[in-house]
Amino acid sequence: MKILQALLRSTGVFTQVRAISVQMRGGAVRYQAQVLRKLRIPKADKIPESLGGRLSAAADSGDQQLIDALADEAFAL
């Protein structure tokens, strides 16, 4: 779940959500179930354990650059 949390916090996934979701007043995006089903994220079994561990550790951090770098690495697989 921590790996998924880190991926969902990445800028790449946010860009996907913004492209397919309803924009609310003020520019906020709405994370609805139908939007989340359309997201393209790497399958958990395709992410190596070492990368998964780093993503899990980064999930609770406030370091957006680290999360984005690790997510980019996961998406490149």
FIKOLZA-1660 file (N, C-alpha, C; in steps of 0.1 Angstrom, whole numbers, plus 5000, padded with zeros to 4 digits):
% residues 77
   i   px   py   pz ch aa at
   1 5008 4988 5000  A  M  N
   1 5000 5000 5000  A  M CA
   1 5009 5013 5000  A  M  C
   2 5020 5012 5007  A  K  N
   2 5029 5024 5007  A  K CA
   2 5035 5027 4993  A  K  C
   3 5037 5016 4985  A  I  N
   3 5042 5018 4971  A  I CA
   3 5031 5026 4963  A  I  C
   4 5019 5021 4965  A  L  N
   4 5008 5028 4958  A  L CA
   4 5006 5042 4963  A  L  C
   5 5008 5044 4976  A  Q  N
   5 5007 5058 4981  A  Q CA
   5 5017 5067 4975  A  Q  C
   6 5029 5062 4974  A  A  N
   6 5040 5071 4968  A  A CA
   6 5037 5073 4953  A  A  C
   7 5032 5063 4946  A  L  N
   7 5029 5065 4931  A  L CA
   7 5018 5075 4930  A  L  C
   8 5008 5074 4938  A  L  N
   8 4996 5083 4937  A  L CA
   8 5000 5098 4941  A  L  C
   9 5011 5099 4948  A  R  N
   9 5015 5113 4952  A  R CA
   9 5024 5119 4941  A  R  C
  10 5028 5111 4931  A  S  N
  10 5038 5116 4921  A  S CA
  10 5031 5126 4912  A  S  C
  11 5040 5135 4907  A  T  N
  11 5035 5145 4897  A  T CA
  11 5030 5139 4885  A  T  C
  12 5036 5128 4880  A  G  N
  12 5031 5121 4868  A  G CA
  12 5017 5116 4869  A  G  C
  13 5013 5110 4881  A  V  N
  13 5000 5106 4883  A  V CA
  13 4990 5117 4884  A  V  C
  14 4995 5128 4891  A  F  N
  14 4986 5140 4893  A  F CA
  14 4983 5146 4879  A  F  C
  15 4992 5145 4870  A  T  N
  15 4990 5150 4856  A  T CA
  15 4979 5142 4849  A  T  C
  16 4980 5129 4851  A  Q  N
  16 4970 5120 4846  A  Q CA
  16 4956 5123 4851  A  Q  C
  17 4955 5125 4865  A  V  N
  17 4943 5128 4871  A  V CA
  17 4937 5141 4866  A  V  C
  18 4945 5151 4865  A  R  N
  18 4941 5164 4861  A  R CA
  18 4935 5163 4846  A  R  C
  19 4941 5155 4838  A  A  N
  19 4937 5154 4824  A  A CA
  19 4923 5147 4823  A  A  C
  20 4920 5138 4832  A  I  N
  20 4907 5130 4830  A  I CA
  20 4897 5133 4841  A  I  C
  21 4900 5142 4850  A  S  N
  21 4890 5144 4861  A  S CA
  21 4882 5157 4859  A  S  C
  22 4872 5158 4867  A  V  N
  22 4864 5171 4867  A  V CA
  22 4872 5181 4876  A  V  C
  23 4873 5193 4870  A  Q  N
  23 4880 5204 4877  A  Q CA
  23 4869 5211 4885  A  Q  C
  24 4872 5213 4898  A  M  N
  24 4863 5220 4907  A  M CA
  24 4867 5235 4907  A  M  C
  25 4859 5243 4914  A  R  N
  25 4862 5257 4915  A  R CA
  25 4876 5259 4922  A  R  C
  26 4883 5268 4917  A  G  N
  26 4897 5270 4922  A  G CA
  26 4907 5261 4916  A  G  C
  27 4904 5253 4907  A  G  N
  27 4913 5244 4900  A  G CA
  27 4917 5231 4907  A  G  C
  28 4910 5228 4918  A  A  N
  28 4912 5215 4924  A  A CA
  28 4907 5204 4916  A  A  C
  29 4913 5193 4917  A  V  N
  29 4909 5181 4909  A  V CA
  29 4901 5172 4919  A  V  C
  30 4892 5164 4913  A  R  N
  30 4884 5155 4921  A  R CA
  30 4889 5141 4919  A  R  C
  31 4894 5134 4929  A  Y  N
  31 4898 5120 4928  A  Y CA
  31 4886 5111 4930  A  Y  C
  32 4879 5108 4919  A  Q  N
  32 4868 5099 4919  A  Q CA
  32 4872 5085 4915  A  Q  C
  33 4863 5075 4919  A  A  N
  33 4866 5061 4916  A  A CA
  33 4868 5059 4901  A  A  C
  34 4860 5065 4893  A  Q  N
  34 4861 5062 4879  A  Q CA
  34 4874 5068 4873  A  Q  C
  35 4879 5079 4879  A  V  N
  35 4891 5085 4875  A  V CA
  35 4903 5076 4879  A  V  C
  36 4903 5071 4891  A  L  N
  36 4913 5062 4896  A  L CA
  36 4914 5049 4888  A  L  C
  37 4903 5044 4883  A  R  N
  37 4903 5032 4875  A  R CA
  37 4910 5034 4862  A  R  C
  38 4911 5046 4857  A  K  N
  38 4917 5049 4844  A  K CA
  38 4932 5051 4845  A  K  C
  39 4937 5053 4857  A  L  N
  39 4951 5056 4858  A  L CA
  39 4960 5045 4853  A  L  C
  40 4971 5049 4847  A  R  N
  40 4981 5039 4843  A  R CA
  40 4993 5040 4852  A  R  C
  41 4994 5029 4861  A  I  N
  41 5005 5029 4870  A  I CA
  41 5011 5015 4869  A  I  C
  42 5024 5013 4872  A  P  N
  42 5031 5000 4871  A  P CA
  42 5024 4990 4880  A  P  C
  43 5024 4977 4876  A  K  N
  43 5019 4967 4884  A  K CA
  43 5029 4964 4895  A  K  C
  44 5024 4961 4907  A  A  N
  44 5033 4959 4919  A  A CA
  44 5043 4948 4917  A  A  C
  45 5039 4937 4910  A  D  N
  45 5048 4926 4908  A  D CA
  45 5059 4929 4898  A  D  C
  46 5058 4940 4891  A  K  N
  46 5069 4944 4881  A  K CA
  46 5079 4953 4887  A  K  C
  47 5076 4958 4899  A  I  N
  47 5085 4968 4906  A  I CA
  47 5095 4959 4914  A  I  C
  48 5108 4961 4912  A  P  N
  48 5118 4953 4920  A  P CA
  48 5117 4957 4935  A  P  C
  49 5121 4947 4943  A  E  N
  49 5120 4949 4958  A  E CA
  49 5128 4961 4962  A  E  C
  50 5140 4964 4957  A  S  N
  50 5148 4975 4961  A  S CA
  50 5141 4988 4958  A  S  C
  51 5135 4989 4946  A  L  N
  51 5127 5002 4943  A  L CA
  51 5115 5003 4951  A  L  C
  52 5108 4991 4953  A  G  N
  52 5096 4991 4962  A  G CA
  52 5099 4996 4976  A  G  C
  53 5110 4992 4981  A  G  N
  53 5114 4996 4995  A  G CA
  53 5117 5011 4995  A  G  C
  54 5123 5016 4985  A  R  N
  54 5126 5031 4985  A  R CA
  54 5113 5038 4983  A  R  C
  55 5104 5033 4975  A  L  N
  55 5091 5040 4973  A  L CA
  55 5083 5040 4986  A  L  C
  56 5083 5028 4993  A  S  N
  56 5076 5027 5006  A  S CA
  56 5082 5037 5016  A  S  C
  57 5095 5039 5016  A  A  N
  57 5101 5048 5026  A  A CA
  57 5098 5062 5022  A  A  C
  58 5097 5065 5009  A  A  N
  58 5094 5079 5005  A  A CA
  58 5079 5083 5006  A  A  C
  59 5070 5073 5008  A  A  N
  59 5056 5076 5008  A  A CA
  59 5052 5086 5019  A  A  C
  60 5058 5085 5030  A  D  N
  60 5055 5094 5041  A  D CA
  60 5063 5106 5042  A  D  C
  61 5073 5107 5033  A  S  N
  61 5082 5119 5033  A  S CA
  61 5075 5131 5026  A  S  C
  62 5080 5142 5029  A  G  N
  62 5076 5154 5022  A  G CA
  62 5084 5158 5010  A  G  C
  63 5093 5149 5006  A  D  N
  63 5102 5152 4996  A  D CA
  63 5096 5149 4982  A  D  C
  64 5090 5158 4976  A  Q  N
  64 5083 5156 4963  A  Q CA
  64 5092 5152 4952  A  Q  C
  65 5104 5158 4952  A  Q  N
  65 5114 5155 4942  A  Q CA
  65 5118 5140 4943  A  Q  C
  66 5120 5135 4955  A  L  N
  66 5124 5121 4956  A  L CA
  66 5113 5112 4952  A  L  C
  67 5100 5115 4955  A  I  N
  67 5089 5107 4951  A  I CA
  67 5088 5107 4936  A  I  C
  68 5089 5119 4930  A  D  N
  68 5089 5120 4915  A  D CA
  68 5100 5112 4908  A  D  C
  69 5112 5112 4914  A  A  N
  69 5123 5105 4908  A  A CA
  69 5121 5090 4909  A  A  C
  70 5116 5085 4920  A  L  N
  70 5114 5071 4922  A  L CA
  70 5102 5066 4914  A  L  C
  71 5091 5075 4913  A  A  N
  71 5080 5071 4904  A  A CA
  71 5084 5071 4890  A  A  C
  72 5092 5080 4885  A  D  N
  72 5097 5080 4871  A  D CA
  72 5105 5067 4869  A  D  C
  73 5113 5063 4878  A  E  N
  73 5120 5050 4877  A  E CA
  73 5111 5038 4876  A  E  C
  74 5100 5038 4884  A  A  N
  74 5090 5027 4884  A  A CA
  74 5083 5027 4870  A  A  C
  75 5079 5039 4865  A  F  N
  75 5072 5040 4853  A  F CA
  75 5080 5036 4841  A  F  C
  76 5093 5037 4842  A  A  N
  76 5102 5033 4831  A  A CA
  76 5104 5018 4830  A  A  C
  77 5100 5011 4839  A  L  N
  77 5102 4996 4839  A  L CA
  77 5093 4990 4828  A  L  C
% end
